[in-house]
Amino acid sequence: MISRTLFPNDVACVLPEECLRACGSRTSCYNSAYPRLVVGIMPPGFKGVMLAVMVAALMSDLTSIFNSASAIFTLDLWPRLRPRLALGSS
């Protein structure tokens, strides 16, 4: 919400033509609001902290995806590929 006040010509576009000019999308510019706030307002030290926070969140999401994919493979696909092996044996 604050980005609409601070960057009215870039983020707060109403017409599709304005959005296309400002951010390259005809629908809205909400994807560019948070990065513009971080780059435009925060001091340099906090920009690094925000980058570390974003990378940590990305790593957390990826580990959750990998964990779910390995569980699906182990419980659903592996018994079909090797039907003679039980889950407890190697």
C-alpha positions in Angstrom: 0.0 0.0 0.0 2.8 2.4 0.8 4.4 1.7 -2.6 1.4 3.2 -4.3 2.0 6.4 -2.4 5.8 6.5 -2.8 5.8 5.4 -6.5 2.5 6.6 -8.0 3.7 6.7 -11.6 5.4 3.3 -11.5 3.3 1.0 -9.2 -0.1 2.6 -8.9 -1.1 2.3 -12.5 -4.9 2.2 -13.3 -5.0 2.0 -17.1 -3.5 -1.0 -18.9 -1.5 1.3 -21.1 0.1 2.9 -18.0 1.0 -0.5 -16.5 2.5 -1.6 -19.8 4.7 1.5 -19.9 5.7 1.3 -16.2 6.4 -2.4 -15.7 5.7 -4.2 -19.0 2.5 -5.9 -17.9 -1.0 -4.9 -18.9 -2.6 -6.2 -15.7 -0.7 -4.6 -12.7 2.7 -3.8 -11.4 2.4 -5.5 -8.0 5.4 -7.7 -8.7 7.7 -4.7 -8.8 6.4 -2.9 -5.7 8.4 -4.8 -3.0 11.8 -4.7 -4.8 11.3 -0.9 -5.5 10.6 -0.3 -1.8 13.7 -2.3 -0.7 16.0 -0.6 -3.3 14.6 2.9 -2.8 14.1 3.2 0.9 16.4 0.9 2.8 20.0 1.8 3.7 22.8 -0.4 2.2 23.3 -2.6 5.2 19.6 -3.6 5.4 19.5 -4.3 1.7 22.0 -7.0 2.3 20.0 -8.4 5.2 16.9 -8.4 3.0 18.8 -10.3 0.3 19.9 -12.8 2.9 16.3 -13.2 4.1 15.0 -13.7 0.5 17.7 -16.3 -0.2 16.9 -18.1 3.1 13.2 -18.2 2.2 14.0 -19.6 -1.2 16.2 -22.3 0.3 13.5 -23.2 2.8 10.9 -23.5 0.0 13.3 -25.6 -2.1 14.0 -28.0 0.7 10.3 -28.5 1.3 9.8 -29.3 -2.4 12.7 -31.7 -2.4 11.5 -33.4 0.7 8.0 -33.9 -0.7 9.4 -35.1 -4.1 11.6 -37.7 -2.3 8.7 -38.9 -0.3 6.5 -39.3 -3.4 9.3 -41.2 -5.2 10.0 -43.5 -2.2 6.5 -44.4 -1.3 4.7 -44.3 -4.7 7.1 -44.8 -7.6 9.9 -46.9 -6.2 7.6 -49.9 -5.2 6.3 -49.9 -8.8 9.8 -49.8 -10.3 11.1 -52.6 -8.0 8.1 -54.6 -6.9 10.2 -57.5 -5.5 11.8 -55.2 -2.9 9.9 -54.3 0.3 10.3 -50.8 1.7 12.3 -52.1 4.7 14.9 -54.0 2.7 17.7 -52.8 0.4 
